Amino acid sequence: MARPLVSPRGPVADVGALEAQGADGSRAR
């Protein structure tokens, strides 16, 4: 899961994936 933040689908897509797992920890927002 070492995909870049800037993906062809858009940064939000990757951030959403990380957010779903809580790996990013920005779910508190």
N, C-alpha and C positions, 0 to 999 in steps of 0.2 A: 504493500500500500504506500509506496514511495512516489506518489504522483504529485506533480507540481501544483501550486496554488492556481496558477494560470493555465487552465485546461481549455481545450477546444470548445467544451460545453459552457465554459464561463467559470469564473472564480467562485461564484455563488453556489454552483453545483457541488464543487469539492468541499467548500465550507459547510454546506448542508450535510454532506456525508459525514464529515468529521463531527459536526454538531450532533448528529443522530447517535454517534457512539460516545459522545462526551469527551472525545480525545482533545478537542480544541478547548473545551471548558468555557466557551462563550455562550453556553445555553442560558446563563443567568440574565443575559441581555433581554 
